[in-house]
């Protein structure tokens, strides 16, 4: 644990040194620090395959340090994030027959941990991120490690430690009710990696065996606006462009309406995604600037791998006295799968990416070419009957019309989540969660049963 411990120590020392040398009350007094703990057990059982069940168990430590800003017209500050993942049980070796607990292999990484050269899970891995920040009036610029959460780029936090990006972002709130965002990302560190990789998109599963190289980019440009028309209505527009891969426009609307004794929330989303640069030419795609999807339905073979997608969705949720009932629909049009950022060295869409879709849930995101998805969801907050901190949620999604060479395919997923957070006592804030999901799919993903057990706790340090 020497390298991991050093990373956390450097993160703490960086902010501590700054605080000790800047004689500025706001910089110091507005600083915060906390240590987030996450114990994560992952069990992934591929039902229609001879592949053994993937079982991994680990402990994560996430140290977040955030300074205030120095006083004056222009304020400066610094943030730091230190991440450490420790293997408690990583099973056998990836790709080795007869192993009962095999780390799921995805290039050089498993599900929770990076892999050694023999395919076994590493004992530990760590990451350090530093971010400088500058504030002028109501505008803040961040340079360094980022974790954006926007419609065109969202960091993934679905495993032991979260994904991080490297780049710069400016956020402005100079105009009341209007938030403007612009930025550029260059690299990403995956949820099971200590290394910064280039940015890419999900590729065809057989692209490597077909001899197509892996290409990536270090230029993802993005920007957009959130306009709060009133307390109940939010309008959004965002644009994202991964150089030589794709460009994407997003329009969104969320609205809350008082209806009877409860409220109805509407969530409407539309994406228009097309090729950019080398992805738009057959020669560029042959060099690795290629996307995943279906191109045998009448399009020329020279179009194989070109990004061509339009996706829209609508989700409606009615909430009343602890109950929340949702229904929605999503349509993926075009010959490519829905496309957003992935990591360049991990083919097949396995880089741990999060897409801003209403259907991106526990196992898959229902974003394949041509796919139509119906979604229903029910959640309940047991605090309404005297058990605060206990919540439950069940979801069902059914997708069809997936374009495939042998004919249209179907799939469905059912998710169940039960979580409880202690509300008082010495362990106040200690959280427990069980996430169970089943996927039955005619696609290459196959049939999967999955369980995640998560224990989390946050310790304030400043």
Order of alpha helices (4+ residues) and beta strands (2+ residues): alpha-alpha-beta-beta-beta-beta-beta-beta-beta-beta-beta-beta-beta-beta-beta-beta-beta-alpha-beta-beta-beta-beta-beta-beta-beta-beta
